[in-house]
Amino acid sequence: MSEPPISRGFRGRGRGGQSARVPPGQHLVTDFPVLSAGPTPEPDFDSWRFTLEDGESPLAEWSWAEFNALPRTDVTVDIHCVTTWSKLDTAWRGVSIDTLLEAAGLSEPPGPFTLIHCDGGYTTNVPSEDIVDGKAMVATLFDGEELHPEHGGPARLLVPHLYFWKSAKWVRRIQFLDEEVPGFWEENGYHIYGDPWREQRYDGD
């Protein structure tokens, strides 16, 4: 990319008027559209595991019960889908990536890039700097209720300052890497980064 990424995370964007909060080319919705690349998996809490990896080396792993025992964070953020809808003031609860790193005994990400792995084989890539310092979480509740499978439950990544395909549903593993590796949609023509304020929808934008 010719310009460095601009991070507008949980702490980075003020509460102005609605028009100032809607990126170019977006329109507001009041419902929560459902878009998925494949079938919705049924959660199996007995076998569910969430892991952090440094390349191919495991760093930490949590069962569902262990994951839910970690400290939680509540955030209210605007979200923006590449299909042009935006939804304001969405309320989420989950475990921040900072908390996960701390629980794994790490003070910072072990690599500059991540590849996010999900049930169903879906992947997406996010620079490590875009998921730390309060910018991202693994969310398990939406609007005060357990996250429904059609919206990515039992757990989805939440990176609200990027287009919503980066907030991968059914997340199970974060793999830290030394080099950037494109994920599913990135390999199929979507932008490698996906900043809605720059309309980085597709490769070349």
Backbone as ProteinMPNN parsed JSONL, in Angstrom:
{"seq_chain_A": "MSEPPISRGFRGRGRGGQSARVPPGQHLVTDFPVLSAGPTPEPDFDSWRFTLEDGESPLAEWSWAEFNALPRTDVTVDIHCVTTWSKLDTAWRGVSIDTLLEAAGLSEPPGPFTLIHCDGGYTTNVPSEDIVDGKAMVATLFDGEELHPEHGGPARLLVPHLYFWKSAKWVRRIQFLDEEVPGFWEENGYHIYGDPWREQRYDGD", "coords_chain_A": {"N_chain_A": [[0.845, -1.194, 0.0], [0.381, 2.274, -0.662], [0.101, 4.168, 1.296], [0.371, 4.501, 4.862], [-1.584, 2.459, 7.138], [-4.586, 3.77, 8.636], [-5.683, 3.743, 11.859], [-8.734, 3.396, 13.389], [-9.955, 2.622, 16.095], [-11.546, 1.107, 18.962], [-11.146, 3.218, 20.697], [-10.639, 5.357, 19.093], [-12.391, 7.01, 17.591], [-14.486, 9.771, 17.567], [-17.748, 10.816, 18.815], [-19.58, 12.19, 16.674], [-21.983, 13.962, 14.581], [-24.418, 11.944, 12.779], [-23.882, 11.861, 9.988], [-21.173, 12.402, 9.9], [-20.151, 10.089, 10.835], [-20.502, 8.094, 9.027], [-18.942, 6.309, 6.567], [-17.67, 7.11, 3.21], [-19.826, 6.206, 0.494], [-21.458, 4.514, 1.95], [-24.556, 3.386, 3.508], [-27.044, 3.84, 6.051], [-28.36, 1.269, 8.192], [-30.935, -0.236, 10.189], [-31.458, -2.801, 10.93], [-29.699, -5.964, 11.197], [-27.913, -7.103, 8.84], [-27.329, -10.361, 7.403], [-24.587, -11.969, 6.206], [-22.668, -14.453, 4.72], [-19.906, -16.576, 3.824], [-20.278, -19.237, 3.583], [-22.034, -22.194, 4.823], [-23.74, -21.903, 8.009], [-22.095, -22.865, 10.876], [-22.886, -25.212, 13.49], [-22.483, -24.568, 16.896], [-20.222, -26.351, 18.999], [-19.718, -26.697, 22.125], [-18.302, -28.371, 23.794], [-16.096, -29.294, 22.369], [-14.984, -26.961, 21.515], [-12.287, -24.775, 21.035], [-10.021, -22.087, 21.525], [-7.192, -20.63, 20.084], [-3.902, -19.177, 20.178], [-1.192, -18.619, 18.01], [2.259, -18.614, 17.176], [3.443, -18.378, 14.223], [3.801, -21.656, 13.312], [3.849, -22.554, 15.863], [2.268, -23.282, 18.902], [0.946, -20.926, 21.222], [-0.941, -20.4, 23.249], [-3.949, -21.849, 24.558], [-7.48, -22.072, 24.954], [-10.304, -23.545, 26.448], [-13.925, -23.421, 26.015], [-15.072, -22.791, 28.51], [-12.808, -21.856, 29.892], [-12.126, -19.683, 28.301], [-14.312, -17.994, 28.682], [-13.906, -17.334, 31.281], [-12.011, -15.398, 31.279], [-11.111, -11.889, 31.655], [-13.644, -9.553, 30.679], [-14.618, -7.158, 28.157], [-16.591, -4.319, 27.43], [-17.931, -2.697, 24.612], [-19.12, -0.029, 22.553], [-19.696, 0.502, 19.267], [-19.467, 1.689, 15.849], [-20.219, -0.114, 12.865], [-19.185, -1.239, 9.616], [-20.031, -2.536, 6.588], [-18.612, -4.03, 3.665], [-20.43, -4.336, 1.652], [-21.86, -2.045, 1.616], [-23.564, -1.269, 3.74], [-23.981, 0.379, 6.893], [-23.987, 0.296, 10.443], [-24.872, 1.902, 13.351], [-23.654, 2.494, 16.7], [-23.424, -0.132, 17.86], [-23.506, -2.687, 20.305], [-21.228, -4.593, 22.093], [-19.752, -7.397, 23.812], [-16.82, -8.939, 24.98], [-13.614, -10.606, 24.84], [-10.741, -8.771, 24.857], [-8.084, -8.507, 22.439], [-5.726, -7.663, 23.551], [-6.024, -8.587, 26.2], [-5.996, -11.354, 25.738], [-3.379, -11.714, 24.776], [-1.947, -10.939, 27.056], [-2.822, -12.929, 28.833], [-1.576, -15.054, 27.655], [0.976, -14.597, 28.352], [2.351, -12.626, 26.991], [3.674, -9.471, 26.027], [3.376, -8.082, 23.743], [2.382, -8.466, 20.261], [3.727, -11.405, 18.685], [4.451, -11.287, 16.036], [4.315, -9.227, 13.026], [2.031, -9.491, 11.481], [-1.232, -11.016, 11.143], [-3.052, -14.048, 10.592], [-6.304, -14.927, 10.509], [-8.172, -17.62, 11.606], [-11.064, -19.634, 11.079], [-14.051, -21.546, 11.917], [-15.189, -23.745, 9.361], [-13.206, -23.22, 7.578], [-12.695, -20.63, 6.762], [-10.676, -17.726, 6.313], [-9.035, -14.638, 7.194], [-6.926, -11.769, 6.833], [-5.147, -9.561, 9.015], [-3.243, -6.755, 9.963], [-1.063, -6.941, 12.776], [-0.876, -4.676, 14.409], [-3.364, -3.588, 14.199], [-5.082, -4.957, 15.812], [-4.459, -4.688, 18.448], [-3.899, -2.653, 21.452], [-6.459, -1.869, 22.309], [-8.065, -2.029, 20.019], [-9.428, -4.242, 19.026], [-11.411, -7.231, 19.583], [-12.346, -10.557, 20.674], [-15.522, -11.261, 20.302], [-18.351, -12.288, 22.187], [-20.893, -11.688, 22.973], [-23.699, -9.831, 21.803], [-25.459, -6.876, 21.884], [-26.257, -7.369, 24.486], [-26.942, -10.06, 24.552], [-26.197, -13.563, 24.028], [-24.067, -14.182, 21.301], [-25.561, -14.832, 18.256], [-25.416, -17.761, 16.136], [-25.728, -17.115, 13.348], [-24.687, -14.615, 13.211], [-22.095, -15.036, 13.761], [-21.63, -16.329, 16.151], [-20.401, -18.944, 18.341], [-18.38, -17.063, 18.877], [-16.846, -14.221, 17.512], [-14.396, -12.379, 15.689], [-13.882, -8.922, 16.285], [-13.248, -6.088, 14.658], [-13.711, -3.076, 14.4], [-12.889, -0.775, 12.999], [-12.188, -1.461, 10.476], [-13.495, -2.7, 7.297], [-16.319, -4.894, 7.607], [-15.929, -7.557, 6.889], [-13.49, -8.25, 7.809], [-13.941, -8.683, 10.475], [-14.1, -11.487, 11.454], [-16.378, -14.22, 11.388], [-17.158, -16.931, 13.677], [-14.659, -17.419, 14.853], [-11.615, -19.1, 15.626], [-8.893, -19.262, 15.844], [-5.916, -17.357, 16.085], [-3.244, -16.592, 14.188], [-0.021, -15.534, 14.343], [2.246, -13.947, 12.172], [5.295, -13.483, 10.263], [5.229, -12.451, 7.741], [2.878, -10.979, 5.484], [-0.099, -12.687, 4.737], [-2.631, -13.249, 2.494], [-6.16, -13.64, 3.134], [-9.276, -15.493, 2.67], [-11.257, -13.806, 1.234], [-9.546, -11.807, 0.449], [-7.852, -13.115, -1.271], [-9.599, -13.395, -3.296], [-10.054, -11.004, -4.568], [-10.746, -8.891, -2.881], [-9.786, -5.983, -0.944], [-6.527, -5.809, 0.533], [-6.276, -4.586, 2.998], [-8.59, -2.853, 3.82], [-9.889, -0.338, 4.704], [-12.685, 1.465, 5.572], [-12.991, 4.245, 5.399], [-11.366, 5.023, 3.394], [-12.509, 3.783, 1.309], [-11.574, 1.209, 0.651], [-12.352, -1.262, -0.811], [-11.906, -3.212, -2.82], [-9.206, -4.958, -4.468], [-6.762, -2.751, -5.508], [-8.193, -0.456, -4.983]], "CA_chain_A": [[0.0, 0.0, 0.0], [1.185, 3.48, -0.794], [-0.034, 4.966, 2.493], [0.247, 3.683, 6.061], [-2.963, 2.326, 7.579], [-5.115, 4.638, 9.677], [-6.427, 2.915, 12.783], [-9.804, 4.021, 14.143], [-10.436, 1.498, 16.876], [-12.532, 1.342, 20.007], [-10.9, 4.493, 21.367], [-10.096, 6.345, 18.182], [-13.313, 7.813, 16.798], [-15.408, 10.513, 18.41], [-19.18, 10.707, 18.56], [-20.106, 13.372, 16.03], [-23.269, 13.724, 13.958], [-24.474, 10.681, 12.044], [-23.227, 11.942, 8.682], [-19.734, 12.368, 10.102], [-19.782, 8.74, 11.267], [-20.783, 7.149, 7.953], [-17.904, 6.443, 5.545], [-18.139, 7.325, 1.837], [-20.424, 5.074, -0.199], [-22.227, 3.671, 2.863], [-25.89, 3.829, 3.914], [-27.377, 3.332, 7.372], [-29.419, 0.286, 8.386], [-31.319, -0.431, 11.586], [-31.406, -4.229, 11.198], [-28.337, -6.498, 11.193], [-27.883, -8.029, 7.706], [-26.556, -11.585, 7.563], [-23.834, -12.34, 5.012], [-21.68, -15.471, 5.047], [-19.287, -17.208, 2.671], [-20.652, -20.643, 3.562], [-23.09, -22.537, 5.78], [-23.543, -21.528, 9.409], [-21.799, -24.055, 11.683], [-23.501, -25.343, 14.807], [-21.425, -24.563, 17.918], [-20.014, -27.512, 19.856], [-18.961, -26.088, 23.212], [-17.413, -29.359, 24.402], [-14.857, -29.399, 21.598], [-14.537, -25.62, 21.123], [-11.009, -24.285, 21.549], [-9.478, -20.882, 20.893], [-5.741, -20.713, 20.216], [-2.955, -18.222, 19.614], [-0.021, -19.298, 17.475], [3.374, -17.871, 16.588], [3.722, -19.245, 13.091], [3.238, -22.985, 13.546], [4.068, -22.918, 17.268], [1.179, -22.834, 19.779], [1.277, -20.024, 22.32], [-1.921, -20.57, 24.315], [-5.224, -22.43, 24.121], [-8.526, -21.991, 25.96], [-11.611, -24.162, 26.223], [-15.002, -22.435, 26.105], [-15.19, -22.354, 29.9], [-11.623, -21.066, 30.219], [-12.206, -18.419, 27.572], [-15.328, -17.157, 29.305], [-13.422, -16.908, 32.592], [-11.092, -14.275, 31.096], [-11.763, -10.578, 31.813], [-14.433, -9.104, 29.536], [-14.667, -5.745, 27.818], [-17.801, -3.85, 26.756], [-17.694, -1.59, 23.695], [-20.177, 0.401, 21.645], [-18.96, 0.943, 18.084], [-20.117, 1.66, 14.546], [-19.658, -1.136, 11.989], [-19.346, -0.87, 8.213], [-19.86, -3.689, 5.707], [-18.154, -3.71, 2.317], [-21.607, -4.31, 0.771], [-22.278, -0.642, 1.7], [-24.376, -0.877, 4.888], [-23.355, 0.744, 8.165], [-24.881, 0.232, 11.597], [-24.267, 2.74, 14.38], [-23.856, 2.249, 18.127], [-23.621, -1.547, 18.164], [-22.963, -2.992, 21.635], [-20.577, -5.904, 22.119], [-18.932, -7.778, 24.957], [-15.917, -10.03, 24.644], [-12.259, -10.593, 25.395], [-9.873, -8.0, 23.964], [-6.853, -9.192, 22.022], [-4.722, -7.321, 24.565], [-6.214, -9.511, 27.318], [-5.535, -12.668, 25.309], [-1.915, -11.701, 24.753], [-1.492, -10.921, 28.442], [-3.075, -14.252, 29.399], [-0.592, -15.957, 27.065], [2.297, -14.218, 28.835], [2.999, -11.787, 25.986], [3.481, -8.035, 26.17], [3.104, -7.542, 22.418], [2.252, -9.551, 19.283], [5.012, -11.987, 18.301], [4.717, -11.051, 14.622], [3.652, -8.003, 12.564], [0.81, -9.793, 10.741], [-2.013, -12.145, 11.623], [-4.024, -14.732, 9.75], [-7.394, -15.323, 11.384], [-8.743, -18.885, 11.156], [-12.42, -19.789, 11.588], [-14.778, -22.746, 11.522], [-15.56, -23.744, 7.955], [-12.032, -22.983, 6.743], [-12.57, -19.228, 6.368], [-9.546, -16.974, 6.857], [-8.821, -13.259, 6.78], [-5.659, -11.242, 7.358], [-5.188, -8.25, 9.661], [-1.977, -6.404, 10.601], [-1.115, -7.096, 14.232], [-1.091, -3.385, 15.059], [-4.777, -3.244, 14.101], [-5.912, -5.713, 16.756], [-3.989, -4.448, 19.818], [-4.114, -1.3, 21.978], [-7.881, -1.596, 22.416], [-8.714, -1.913, 18.713], [-10.146, -5.446, 18.588], [-11.741, -8.23, 20.591], [-13.139, -11.717, 20.297], [-16.812, -10.94, 20.894], [-19.246, -13.416, 22.454], [-22.236, -11.157, 23.198], [-24.116, -8.682, 21.014], [-26.661, -6.228, 22.398], [-26.597, -7.971, 25.763], [-27.318, -11.457, 24.424], [-25.191, -14.426, 23.408], [-23.965, -13.94, 19.861], [-26.248, -15.876, 17.497], [-24.541, -18.345, 15.119], [-25.775, -16.449, 12.042], [-23.85, -13.422, 13.318], [-20.719, -15.417, 14.082], [-21.506, -16.991, 17.444], [-20.331, -18.355, 19.679], [-17.355, -16.031, 19.027], [-16.342, -13.65, 16.271], [-13.475, -11.259, 15.809], [-14.481, -7.605, 16.081], [-12.256, -5.062, 14.308], [-14.713, -2.19, 13.815], [-12.374, 0.308, 12.16], [-12.027, -2.007, 9.128], [-14.724, -3.284, 6.772], [-16.762, -5.916, 8.542], [-15.475, -8.917, 6.563], [-12.316, -8.511, 8.651], [-14.45, -9.133, 11.779], [-14.443, -12.829, 10.992], [-17.291, -15.047, 12.17], [-16.797, -18.291, 14.128], [-13.196, -17.398, 14.953], [-11.068, -20.141, 16.483], [-7.431, -19.253, 15.953], [-5.158, -16.223, 15.561], [-1.877, -17.017, 13.867], [0.88, -14.409, 14.109], [3.164, -14.269, 11.083], [6.31, -12.487, 9.931], [4.889, -11.888, 6.443], [1.434, -10.891, 5.261], [-0.71, -13.754, 3.95], [-4.035, -12.892, 2.27], [-7.179, -14.608, 3.498], [-10.207, -15.977, 1.649], [-11.758, -12.759, 0.355], [-8.398, -11.072, -0.085], [-7.387, -13.883, -2.434], [-10.648, -13.349, -4.317], [-10.22, -9.675, -5.135], [-10.996, -7.827, -1.917], [-8.607, -5.214, -0.567], [-5.705, -6.486, 1.526], [-6.426, -3.922, 4.287], [-10.02, -2.679, 4.008], [-10.282, 0.836, 5.475], [-13.905, 2.018, 4.97], [-12.885, 5.681, 5.18], [-10.674, 5.182, 2.108], [-13.235, 2.92, 0.373], [-10.69, 0.128, 0.215], [-13.223, -2.43, -0.954], [-11.355, -4.225, -3.714], [-7.802, -4.834, -4.842], [-6.55, -1.592, -6.391], [-8.846, 0.749, -4.455]], "C_chain_A": [[0.876, 1.238, 0.0], [1.142, 4.334, 0.456], [-0.113, 4.056, 3.705], [-1.192, 3.595, 6.501], [-3.332, 3.342, 8.649], [-5.988, 3.781, 10.587], [-7.452, 3.748, 13.526], [-10.484, 2.93, 14.942], [-11.455, 1.901, 17.913], [-12.378, 2.729, 20.605], [-10.705, 5.649, 20.393], [-11.058, 7.245, 17.474], [-14.349, 8.461, 17.689], [-16.846, 10.337, 17.986], [-19.698, 12.004, 17.974], [-21.51, 13.113, 15.52], [-23.224, 12.464, 13.113], [-23.714, 10.75, 10.725], [-21.717, 11.876, 8.811], [-19.24, 10.978, 10.476], [-19.99, 7.692, 10.179], [-19.75, 7.331, 6.845], [-18.489, 6.65, 4.148], [-18.728, 6.046, 1.239], [-21.266, 4.161, 0.663], [-23.611, 4.25, 3.101], [-26.238, 3.161, 5.237], [-28.481, 2.291, 7.312], [-29.732, 0.213, 9.876], [-31.38, -1.907, 11.949], [-29.944, -4.678, 11.186], [-28.272, -7.529, 10.067], [-26.959, -9.214, 7.965], [-25.914, -11.935, 6.229], [-22.754, -13.327, 5.425], [-21.136, -16.086, 3.762], [-19.691, -18.669, 2.542], [-21.738, -20.909, 4.578], [-22.723, -22.135, 7.202], [-23.263, -22.77, 10.24], [-22.547, -24.035, 13.008], [-22.403, -25.387, 15.861], [-21.411, -25.851, 18.723], [-19.114, -27.05, 20.997], [-18.016, -27.076, 23.889], [-16.074, -29.437, 23.681], [-14.267, -28.038, 21.223], [-13.226, -25.272, 21.808], [-10.647, -23.009, 20.806], [-7.978, -20.865, 21.145], [-5.056, -19.496, 19.622], [-1.733, -19.0, 19.175], [1.002, -18.295, 16.985], [3.878, -18.713, 15.437], [3.021, -20.581, 13.294], [3.347, -23.415, 15.002], [2.913, -22.417, 18.129], [1.7, -21.966, 20.915], [0.353, -20.223, 23.516], [-3.19, -21.151, 23.715], [-6.212, -22.367, 25.278], [-9.73, -22.819, 25.526], [-12.673, -23.065, 26.312], [-15.133, -21.902, 27.525], [-14.004, -21.478, 30.297], [-11.668, -19.707, 29.54], [-13.181, -17.47, 28.248], [-14.967, -16.741, 30.722], [-12.437, -15.741, 32.496], [-11.836, -12.948, 31.287], [-12.444, -10.123, 30.521], [-14.364, -7.594, 29.38], [-15.98, -5.449, 27.117], [-17.447, -2.669, 25.856], [-18.96, -1.282, 22.919], [-19.506, 1.074, 20.461], [-19.873, 0.95, 16.868], [-19.44, 0.591, 13.693], [-20.058, -0.836, 10.544], [-19.035, -2.075, 7.324], [-19.445, -3.236, 4.313], [-19.308, -3.685, 1.32], [-22.412, -3.028, 0.916], [-23.227, -0.319, 2.849], [-23.489, -0.544, 6.079], [-24.408, 0.694, 9.258], [-24.181, 0.943, 12.745], [-24.578, 2.214, 15.783], [-24.191, 0.778, 18.43], [-22.871, -1.899, 19.449], [-22.473, -4.431, 21.693], [-19.891, -6.128, 23.46], [-18.062, -8.959, 24.538], [-14.574, -9.857, 25.319], [-11.362, -9.843, 24.415], [-8.643, -8.819, 23.581], [-5.72, -8.866, 22.984], [-4.809, -8.277, 25.759], [-5.724, -10.91, 26.96], [-4.011, -12.75, 25.288], [-1.355, -11.731, 26.177], [-1.683, -12.286, 29.098], [-2.11, -15.295, 28.865], [0.832, -15.615, 27.484], [3.066, -13.335, 27.878], [2.694, -10.324, 26.247], [3.161, -7.356, 24.838], [2.953, -8.706, 21.446], [3.622, -10.091, 18.87], [5.354, -11.833, 16.828], [3.916, -9.869, 14.134], [2.329, -8.239, 11.836], [0.068, -10.937, 11.424], [-2.807, -12.751, 10.476], [-5.058, -15.313, 10.708], [-8.057, -16.564, 10.801], [-10.08, -19.127, 11.84], [-12.981, -21.162, 11.224], [-15.206, -22.626, 10.064], [-14.413, -23.448, 7.021], [-11.844, -21.551, 6.303], [-11.361, -18.597, 7.044], [-9.641, -15.515, 6.412], [-7.541, -12.764, 7.433], [-5.864, -9.849, 7.937], [-3.792, -7.951, 10.193], [-2.105, -6.472, 12.118], [-1.406, -5.777, 14.932], [-2.554, -2.964, 15.038], [-5.66, -4.05, 15.038], [-5.465, -5.53, 18.207], [-4.287, -3.008, 20.213], [-5.595, -0.918, 21.948], [-8.63, -1.536, 21.112], [-9.575, -3.107, 18.34], [-10.41, -6.376, 19.76], [-12.283, -9.482, 19.908], [-14.454, -11.579, 21.037], [-17.666, -12.189, 21.043], [-20.68, -12.97, 22.736], [-22.466, -9.944, 22.303], [-25.432, -8.16, 21.59], [-27.185, -6.938, 23.65], [-26.976, -9.43, 25.722], [-26.186, -12.254, 23.781], [-25.241, -14.26, 21.897], [-24.565, -15.116, 19.086], [-25.315, -16.446, 16.426], [-24.567, -17.63, 13.776], [-24.968, -15.156, 12.034], [-22.43, -13.75, 13.797], [-20.538, -16.101, 15.406], [-21.072, -18.445, 17.326], [-19.304, -17.23, 19.845], [-16.937, -15.536, 17.649], [-15.317, -12.581, 16.6], [-14.245, -9.967, 15.572], [-13.366, -6.599, 15.893], [-13.037, -3.934, 13.634], [-14.171, -1.082, 12.927], [-12.053, -0.164, 10.744], [-13.382, -2.515, 8.63], [-15.029, -4.583, 7.499], [-16.37, -7.338, 8.137], [-14.209, -9.272, 7.35], [-12.711, -8.976, 10.056], [-14.998, -10.55, 11.61], [-15.352, -13.572, 11.966], [-16.624, -16.363, 12.586], [-15.287, -18.452, 14.309], [-12.723, -18.447, 15.959], [-9.558, -20.02, 16.712], [-6.873, -17.959, 15.372], [-3.715, -16.665, 15.407], [-1.036, -15.786, 13.545], [1.973, -14.83, 13.13], [4.161, -13.138, 10.866], [6.025, -11.796, 8.602], [3.378, -11.92, 6.26], [0.959, -12.001, 4.338], [-2.171, -13.394, 3.733], [-4.969, -14.024, 2.68], [-8.108, -14.912, 2.338], [-10.649, -14.876, 0.694], [-10.636, -11.942, -0.258], [-7.811, -11.803, -1.307], [-8.379, -13.818, -3.598], [-11.017, -11.923, -4.711], [-10.541, -8.565, -4.172], [-9.683, -7.184, -1.484], [-7.837, -5.918, 0.55], [-5.887, -5.878, 2.911], [-7.886, -3.631, 4.632], [-10.438, -1.545, 4.919], [-11.545, 1.446, 4.846], [-13.824, 3.502, 4.684], [-12.098, 6.003, 3.924], [-11.367, 4.394, 0.999], [-12.33, 1.854, -0.221], [-11.47, -1.186, 0.149], [-12.526, -3.555, -1.715], [-9.904, -3.935, -4.023], [-7.633, -3.682, -5.827], [-7.229, -0.337, -5.915], [-7.881, 1.582, -3.636]], "O_chain_A": [[1.962, 1.254, 0.579], [2.04, 5.147, 0.674], [-0.617, 2.938, 3.594], [-1.963, 4.529, 6.281], [-2.497, 3.728, 9.467], [-6.939, 3.156, 10.118], [-7.095, 4.7, 14.219], [-11.491, 2.374, 14.503], [-12.146, 2.909, 17.766], [-13.369, 3.354, 20.982], [-10.616, 6.802, 20.815], [-10.623, 8.179, 16.8], [-15.015, 7.786, 18.474], [-17.131, 9.778, 16.927], [-20.212, 12.845, 18.712], [-22.167, 12.167, 15.956], [-22.151, 11.969, 12.768], [-22.988, 9.82, 10.374], [-21.044, 11.349, 7.924], [-18.038, 10.717, 10.438], [-19.683, 6.519, 10.39], [-19.686, 8.402, 6.24], [-19.673, 6.394, 3.927], [-18.205, 4.951, 1.446], [-21.75, 3.137, 0.181], [-23.83, 5.449, 2.923], [-25.785, 2.051, 5.516], [-29.41, 2.391, 6.51], [-28.9, 0.557, 10.715], [-31.357, -2.253, 13.13], [-29.044, -3.838, 11.166], [-28.544, -8.707, 10.299], [-25.944, -9.092, 8.65], [-26.609, -12.168, 5.239], [-22.007, -13.074, 6.37], [-21.82, -16.113, 2.739], [-19.468, -19.279, 1.496], [-22.31, -19.975, 5.14], [-21.546, -22.04, 7.551], [-24.115, -23.656, 10.31], [-22.805, -22.973, 13.574], [-21.469, -26.179, 15.73], [-22.463, -26.379, 19.086], [-17.892, -27.014, 20.854], [-17.028, -26.663, 24.497], [-15.034, -29.626, 24.314], [-13.167, -27.972, 20.673], [-13.078, -25.455, 23.017], [-10.928, -22.864, 19.616], [-7.532, -21.06, 22.276], [-5.561, -18.869, 18.691], [-1.284, -19.918, 19.862], [0.649, -17.249, 16.441], [4.648, -19.652, 15.637], [1.799, -20.636, 13.43], [2.97, -24.537, 15.339], [2.604, -21.226, 18.09], [2.755, -22.234, 21.49], [0.804, -20.215, 24.661], [-3.475, -20.975, 22.531], [-5.845, -22.579, 26.434], [-10.122, -22.788, 24.36], [-12.365, -21.92, 26.643], [-15.288, -20.697, 27.726], [-14.184, -20.464, 30.971], [-11.292, -18.697, 30.134], [-12.907, -16.276, 28.372], [-15.638, -15.891, 31.308], [-12.068, -15.157, 33.515], [-13.052, -12.888, 31.101], [-11.906, -10.282, 29.425], [-14.091, -6.858, 30.329], [-16.436, -6.243, 26.294], [-16.748, -1.749, 26.279], [-19.773, -2.169, 22.66], [-18.829, 2.09, 20.618], [-20.918, 0.299, 16.857], [-18.226, 0.405, 13.781], [-21.114, -0.262, 10.279], [-17.908, -2.571, 7.313], [-19.876, -2.184, 3.84], [-19.187, -3.081, 0.255], [-23.524, -2.931, 0.398], [-23.675, 0.824, 2.938], [-22.405, -1.102, 6.252], [-25.575, 1.011, 9.027], [-23.038, 0.628, 13.076], [-25.609, 1.584, 16.02], [-25.132, 0.491, 19.17], [-21.739, -1.46, 19.654], [-23.21, -5.365, 21.38], [-19.504, -5.183, 24.148], [-18.515, -9.86, 23.832], [-14.421, -9.063, 26.248], [-11.241, -10.246, 23.258], [-8.222, -9.711, 24.317], [-4.844, -9.7, 23.211], [-3.783, -8.725, 26.27], [-5.104, -11.579, 27.786], [-3.428, -13.74, 25.731], [-0.405, -12.46, 26.463], [-0.813, -12.75, 29.835], [-1.848, -16.301, 29.525], [1.786, -16.252, 27.036], [4.295, -13.287, 27.931], [1.581, -9.977, 26.642], [2.73, -6.204, 24.806], [3.352, -9.825, 21.766], [4.572, -9.323, 18.721], [6.447, -12.216, 16.411], [2.916, -9.518, 14.761], [1.582, -7.291, 11.597], [0.651, -11.718, 12.176], [-3.182, -12.068, 9.523], [-4.726, -16.092, 11.602], [-8.46, -16.566, 9.638], [-10.228, -18.864, 13.033], [-12.459, -21.85, 10.346], [-15.542, -21.54, 9.592], [-14.598, -23.421, 5.805], [-10.921, -21.265, 5.541], [-11.058, -18.892, 8.2], [-10.249, -15.203, 5.388], [-7.124, -13.282, 8.469], [-6.652, -9.058, 7.419], [-3.195, -8.821, 10.827], [-3.138, -6.102, 12.676], [-2.109, -5.757, 15.942], [-2.946, -2.07, 15.788], [-6.874, -3.847, 15.059], [-6.031, -6.151, 19.106], [-4.846, -2.238, 19.432], [-5.945, 0.212, 21.605], [-9.752, -1.03, 21.086], [-10.386, -3.004, 17.42], [-9.732, -6.323, 20.787], [-12.63, -9.467, 18.727], [-14.508, -11.756, 22.254], [-17.708, -13.039, 20.153], [-21.59, -13.799, 22.737], [-21.563, -9.139, 22.074], [-26.392, -8.913, 21.76], [-28.392, -7.085, 23.841], [-27.304, -10.002, 26.762], [-25.333, -11.702, 23.086], [-26.313, -14.206, 21.295], [-24.129, -16.256, 19.243], [-24.508, -15.708, 15.86], [-23.532, -17.539, 13.116], [-24.606, -14.655, 10.969], [-21.669, -12.862, 14.184], [-19.412, -16.433, 15.775], [-21.348, -19.101, 16.321], [-19.342, -16.513, 20.844], [-16.705, -16.327, 16.735], [-15.368, -11.957, 17.661], [-15.158, -9.927, 14.747], [-12.629, -6.286, 16.828], [-13.028, -3.842, 12.407], [-14.936, -0.496, 12.162], [-11.683, 0.648, 9.896], [-14.301, -2.736, 9.42], [-14.124, -5.285, 7.95], [-16.467, -8.248, 8.96], [-13.896, -10.448, 7.535], [-11.906, -9.595, 10.751], [-16.209, -10.769, 11.623], [-15.142, -13.565, 13.179], [-15.679, -16.838, 11.955], [-14.714, -19.486, 13.964], [-13.344, -18.655, 17.002], [-9.014, -20.6, 17.652], [-7.296, -17.514, 14.305], [-3.058, -17.058, 16.371], [-1.315, -15.078, 12.577], [2.546, -15.914, 13.239], [3.91, -11.989, 11.232], [6.512, -10.693, 8.355], [2.69, -12.779, 6.811], [1.546, -12.231, 3.28], [-2.901, -13.243, 4.713], [-4.623, -15.203, 2.589], [-7.793, -14.636, 1.18], [-10.448, -14.986, -0.516], [-10.771, -11.439, -1.373], [-7.337, -11.171, -2.25], [-8.041, -14.144, -4.736], [-12.143, -11.657, -5.133], [-10.609, -7.404, -4.576], [-8.61, -7.767, -1.639], [-8.44, -6.554, 1.415], [-5.679, -6.567, 3.91], [-8.377, -4.121, 5.649], [-11.255, -1.747, 5.818], [-11.493, 1.9, 3.703], [-14.53, 3.985, 3.799], [-12.15, 7.131, 3.434], [-10.872, 4.342, -0.126], [-12.319, 1.626, -1.431], [-11.263, -2.092, 0.956], [-12.559, -4.711, -1.295], [-9.431, -2.81, -3.86], [-8.293, -3.649, -6.865], [-6.897, 0.754, -6.38], [-8.259, 2.632, -3.115]]}, "name": "protein", "num_of_chains": 1, "seq": "MSEPPISRGFRGRGRGGQSARVPPGQHLVTDFPVLSAGPTPEPDFDSWRFTLEDGESPLAEWSWAEFNALPRTDVTVDIHCVTTWSKLDTAWRGVSIDTLLEAAGLSEPPGPFTLIHCDGGYTTNVPSEDIVDGKAMVATLFDGEELHPEHGGPARLLVPHLYFWKSAKWVRRIQFLDEEVPGFWEENGYHIYGDPWREQRYDGD"}
